């Protein structure tokens, strides 16, 4: 019923406008899927934090390995997880607006 109130020209113009967005939306979907897969792979590669409750109550020991913790593979993966997750959220929001 709503379509009968619209002019035919405006419907054709809207369809042409949407056809221009289809390649852009497809590109965003592909990039979003790649970022999602990358995020899953980075999270899988992280080692588990097995300290649990005993690690929280006992505290951490101040050893040579704990001082250089920012240079380990786990810390790099944790930092990458934060950046990739942020990128995934932004891409998904942009894709939702298209």
N, C-alpha and C positions, 0 to 999 in steps of 0.2 A: 504494500500500500504506500509506503514511503517513497518508493521509486517512482510512482506515478506523479508525485509532486515535483520531482527533480526534472530539470531540462535534460534532454538527450546530450547536448553539447557538454554539459558539466560532468556527466557520467563518463563520456569518452575522454575528457581531459583528466579526470581522476585516474582512469585506467592507464593512460599514457604516463602519468606521474609515477604510478606504482611500478610500471614496467622498468622505469629508470632506477628504482631502488632495489630491484631483485638482484642484480649482480653485486651490489654493495652489501646487501643482507647475506647473500651466499658467502661472500668473502669473510664477513664477520663470523658467520657460523663455523666456517672451516678453521679460522684462527682460534675461535673459542674452543673448539674441540681439541686442537693441538695443544693449547695451553692447559686444558683439563687433563689430557693424557700425560703431559709433562709433570703436572702437579701430582698426579697419582704415582708416577714413577719416582719422583723425588721423595715422596712420603714413604714409599715402600723401601727405598734404600736407607732410610734412617734407622739407626739402631734403637731398640727399645730402652726406656728408662726403667731399669729393674730395681732401682733402690727402694721404691715403695715407701711404706711407713717407717721401716727401720732406717732408711736414709734420711728421712725428715727428722726423726727423733735424735739420731746419732750425730747429725751434722756432717760436714764435709771435711775431709782431711786436706791439709795444705801441703800437697806434694808437688813435685816438679811437673807432673802431667796435668794437674789441675790448674797450675799457673798458666800453662800454654794452651788452655782449652779453646781460646778464640781462633787458633790456627788449625784445629782438627777438621777432619772431613765432616763430622757430625755438626759442628757449628756452622760450616759453610752450607750444608744441606738445610739446616734450620733457617738460616738467613734467606736462602733461595726459596724455601717454602713460603715464607712471609711475602716476598716480592711477587712470586708467581700467583699466590692466592689473591693478593690485591689486584693484580692484572686480570685475573679471572673474574673477580667481582665487577670490576669496571667494564670489561668487555661484555659481560652478561647484562649489565644495566643498559649499556648503549644498544645492545641487540634488542632488548625489550622495548626501547624507545623507537626503534625503526619500524 
